Amino acid sequence: MQIDLYLKNGQVVTETAVFPGGVAIKNGRIAQLIYGEAELDAREVVDVGGNHILPGVVDPHVHLSEPGTDYEGFETGSYAAAAGGITSLIEMPLNALPPTVDAASLQAKQAVVRQKSIIDVGLWGGLVDKNEGNLAALHAGGVLGLKAFMSDPGPGYDRVDDDVLYVGMQFAAAHGLPVGVHAENEYLTRHLRQTLAAAGRTDLAAWPESRPPFEELEAIERTIALARATGVQLHIVHVSLAEGVKTAVSAKNSGVNLTVETCPQYLLLDHDDFLRIGPTAKCAPPIRPCANVEALWECVLAGQVDVIASDHSPCLLAQKATDNVWDVWGGISGLQTMLPGLLTEGVRRRGLPLPALVRMMSANPARIFGLYPRKGAMLPGSDADLVVVDMDKPWTLTADQLFQRNKHSAFVGYGLETAVVQTIRRGETIYANGKILAQPGSGQLLVCLPASA
């Protein structure tokens, strides 16, 4: 049998092993994994020169903010993702105009995905105040999960109180959908922000003071209680606290169906970095002090974190260019740097096993959102979504290297020790040698499968 593409002379990384060899690809899918050297009948053979071959990253927490804004978009956002080794992502329902909270807005966003993305994209549906009647249409339309905010995310997307969250969780549990929750206490953060603002505080340090660890932990505990009562599959997004991870692990061990996610900004940056970098490093929850970063790494190394996702949340440069911290956009752009950053800080500097990173960044996200083993796996029959990485290539990110629409990121200037060499989506090379090689619209829309499948 002739295959289409043979990647040879690499270090193959799955979620269970690392071994010398290669990958054979036919019709956009993995045909077989090769241990050691072999001669295959292939239309194209690529010698990867000893570099590592990983499953493409599945990023379940991305804001591309289209249609309706100039913050990012599926074309430039998918370029940045491909350059970062991401072959599939799940896009969040807010920041687009309108947000994805009903059938019409879902269909409008799906049309944009089909037209513009170069990677495969699934969509979250919104769980917001007073849209309980739209949840069935969102589910029928193919969303991979429902996203709720316990704190106010800003204009255009309504946060939920416990009653709405409970009803939404009941619906999701009955229909096999995960619910992603941004767990911060709105009433505490609002009170602290108003108190600080009334005292004249507009400086950077006021931001983390308005969102202290205890308010995030309280919200995590509360959403876990609701998940326990409803039986929903709960996914707690962007946890910034080791205590939050441990609380989730304890609940999971007691039978609650949940997974916990953290993000690169909580592992690669600390409070001092936030003050040094400035507004581009503002996010919610805020970046925590160094001691918490180290404690969070202990959780990652212990296998207590299920997913690492980017929470790529872009904006216009002007939205970061203000001295009043309350007016600064709260989000960090990080699609291109997530994988190199975690390989650098986790694998090279802290000894995180490569299979563990693959599990958190590829296999687990695919499992949670119903995409495994088509995505996130390196198995015969899986989509040939692969990333080739050079584990010994020092470089520093500069703004002109960013493929995203607005060229700013908290990670500009970050010293990295690994680099994405090539990204392959369903057997097609979409990024190599610093260039995007795919056409807009070549990505596919990912929708949830019926329970019978």
BELWODA-V329193 format. One record per residue. RES is the residue in one small letter. PHI is phi in degrees with one decimal (999 if undefined). Layout:
((RES/PHI) (RES/PHI))
This chain:
((m/999) (q/-80.1) (i/-101.6) (d/-84.6) (l/-145.2) (y/-124.9) (l/-89.4) (k/-124.0) (n/58.9) (g/-124.0) (q/-109.5) (v/-82.8) (v/-119.5) (t/-110.6) (e/-77.6) (t/-123.5) (a/-158.4) (v/-129.7) (f/-149.8) (p/-72.8) (g/162.2) (g/-159.5) (v/-135.4) (a/-103.7) (i/-125.8) (k/-143.0) (n/52.9) (g/78.3) (r/-124.8) (i/-73.0) (a/-87.1) (q/-166.9) (l/-95.9) (i/-109.5) (y/-92.6) (g/76.3) (e/-102.9) (a/-151.8) (e/-99.4) (l/-120.8) (d/-80.6) (a/-132.4) (r/-67.6) (e/-140.1) (v/-120.8) (v/-118.8) (d/-85.8) (v/-85.9) (g/63.9) (g/84.5) (n/-69.8) (h/-87.7) (i/-113.1) (l/-116.2) (p/-61.6) (g/-58.0) (v/-70.1) (v/-109.1) (d/-101.2) (p/-91.2) (h/-141.8) (v/-136.6) (h/-109.0) (l/-106.9) (s/57.2) (e/-137.2) (p/-83.0) (g/102.4) (t/-135.6) (d/-105.7) (y/-67.5) (e/-153.0) (g/115.4) (f/-74.6) (e/-73.7) (t/-66.0) (g/-63.6) (s/-71.9) (y/-61.2) (a/-61.6) (a/-62.5) (a/-60.1) (a/-66.3) (g/-99.8) (g/81.8) (i/-93.0) (t/-108.7) (s/-142.3) (l/-144.2) (i/-119.8) (e/-95.2) (m/-77.2) (p/-83.8) (l/-94.6) (n/77.0) (a/-80.6) (l/-125.6) (p/-84.0) (p/-67.0) (t/-85.0) (v/-124.6) (d/-154.3) (a/-62.5) (a/-65.1) (s/-68.1) (l/-64.7) (q/-63.3) (a/-64.2) (k/-70.4) (q/-60.7) (a/-64.2) (v/-67.5) (v/-56.7) (r/-61.8) (q/-85.1) (k/-121.4) (s/-77.3) (i/-101.6) (i/-117.0) (d/-82.0) (v/-133.4) (g/-107.8) (l/-126.7) (w/-82.3) (g/-106.8) (g/-85.9) (l/-107.0) (v/-127.3) (d/-61.4) (k/68.5) (n/-118.5) (e/-54.3) (g/-70.2) (n/-98.3) (l/-65.6) (a/-62.7) (a/-68.8) (l/-64.3) (h/-61.9) (a/-63.5) (g/-78.8) (g/104.1) (v/-63.1) (l/-92.7) (g/-176.1) (l/-115.5) (k/-114.4) (a/-128.7) (f/-114.4) (m/-83.7) (s/-114.8) (d/-73.0) (p/-84.5) (g/120.3) (p/-58.8) (g/97.0) (y/-140.7) (d/-84.0) (r/-70.6) (v/-122.7) (d/-88.8) (d/-61.5) (d/-65.3) (v/-67.9) (l/-61.5) (y/-63.0) (v/-63.4) (g/-63.1) (m/-64.9) (q/-60.7) (f/-60.9) (a/-62.1) (a/-62.5) (a/-69.7) (h/-114.6) (g/71.1) (l/-103.3) (p/-74.4) (v/-114.1) (g/-93.4) (v/-126.4) (h/-83.3) (a/-101.3) (e/-141.5) (n/-83.2) (e/-60.6) (y/-70.6) (l/-70.8) (t/-65.1) (r/-64.8) (h/-62.8) (l/-66.4) (r/-62.7) (q/-62.7) (t/-65.8) (l/-65.9) (a/-63.1) (a/-64.2) (a/-84.8) (g/87.2) (r/-80.6) (t/-131.1) (d/-77.2) (l/-56.8) (a/-63.5) (a/-67.3) (w/-62.5) (p/-65.0) (e/-65.9) (s/-80.5) (r/-135.4) (p/-71.5) (p/-55.6) (f/-64.3) (e/-73.5) (e/-66.8) (l/-62.7) (e/-61.4) (a/-66.9) (i/-60.4) (e/-63.4) (r/-71.1) (t/-69.4) (i/-64.8) (a/-60.6) (l/-68.6) (a/-65.2) (r/-61.9) (a/-72.2) (t/-100.2) (g/77.3) (v/-69.2) (q/-82.3) (l/-94.5) (h/-121.8) (i/-88.7) (v/-86.8) (h/31.8) (v/-71.8) (s/-102.0) (l/-118.7) (a/-60.7) (e/-62.4) (g/-65.6) (v/-62.5) (k/-64.8) (t/-62.6) (a/-65.8) (v/-63.3) (s/-60.8) (a/-64.6) (k/-61.2) (n/-66.1) (s/-91.5) (g/111.3) (v/-73.3) (n/-85.3) (l/-146.4) (t/-132.7) (v/-127.4) (e/-120.1) (t/-127.9) (c/-134.8) (p/-57.7) (q/-62.0) (y/-87.6) (l/-112.8) (l/-102.8) (l/-127.5) (d/-130.0) (h/-58.1) (d/-63.3) (d/-62.4) (f/-57.7) (l/-66.9) (r/-73.8) (i/-72.8) (g/96.6) (p/-56.6) (t/-65.7) (a/-100.1) (k/-76.4) (c/-155.0) (a/-133.9) (p/-59.7) (p/-74.2) (i/-66.9) (r/-98.8) (p/-62.4) (c/-56.6) (a/-60.1) (n/-71.6) (v/-58.6) (e/-64.7) (a/-65.8) (l/-67.3) (w/-61.8) (e/-60.4) (c/-65.2) (v/-62.2) (l/-66.2) (a/-85.3) (g/78.7) (q/-92.0) (v/-98.2) (d/-83.1) (v/-140.5) (i/-115.0) (a/-128.6) (s/-78.8) (d/49.1) (h/-58.3) (s/-134.7) (p/-80.0) (c/-158.4) (l/-69.7) (l/-57.5) (a/-62.4) (q/-75.9) (k/-106.1) (a/-97.2) (t/-147.6) (d/-87.6) (n/-92.4) (v/-60.3) (w/-70.0) (d/-93.8) (v/-76.5) (w/-59.7) (g/-99.4) (g/-173.6) (i/-121.4) (s/-90.0) (g/-154.1) (l/-63.7) (q/-74.0) (t/-101.8) (m/-59.9) (l/-65.9) (p/-58.9) (g/-65.5) (l/-72.5) (l/-64.5) (t/-68.2) (e/-78.2) (g/-85.6) (v/-77.6) (r/-73.4) (r/-93.5) (r/-122.4) (g/79.5) (l/-63.6) (p/-63.6) (l/-56.4) (p/-59.6) (a/-65.8) (l/-66.7) (v/-60.2) (r/-63.1) (m/-76.5) (m/-106.8) (s/-131.4) (a/-68.2) (n/-62.9) (p/-57.0) (a/-64.5) (r/-65.1) (i/-58.9) (f/-106.1) (g/74.4) (l/-105.2) (y/-83.5) (p/-95.5) (r/-58.1) (k/-115.3) (g/78.8) (a/-126.0) (m/-118.4) (l/-128.2) (p/-55.5) (g/98.5) (s/-68.9) (d/-55.6) (a/-80.7) (d/-101.8) (l/-138.3) (v/-134.5) (v/-99.1) (v/-124.7) (d/-94.2) (m/-81.7) (d/-142.1) (k/-142.0) (p/-67.7) (w/-162.4) (t/-125.3) (l/-68.3) (t/-118.8) (a/-61.3) (d/-71.0) (q/-83.7) (l/-74.6) (f/-88.7) (q/-66.1) (r/-65.1) (n/-105.1) (k/-85.0) (h/-144.7) (s/-163.0) (a/-64.6) (f/-95.1) (v/-60.7) (g/93.5) (y/-74.1) (g/-84.4) (l/-109.6) (e/-118.4) (t/-134.7) (a/-146.5) (v/-77.1) (v/-95.2) (q/-151.9) (t/-123.8) (i/-121.2) (r/-118.0) (r/49.3) (g/85.0) (e/-107.2) (t/-72.8) (i/-108.6) (y/-150.3) (a/-163.9) (n/54.1) (g/79.5) (k/-127.4) (i/-83.3) (l/-116.8) (a/-103.4) (q/-96.0) (p/-54.7) (g/93.6) (s/-82.0) (g/-74.2) (q/-114.1) (l/-84.5) (l/-101.0) (v/-123.9) (c/-69.5) (l/-91.7) (p/-58.3) (a/-57.3) (s/-67.4) (a/-79.1))
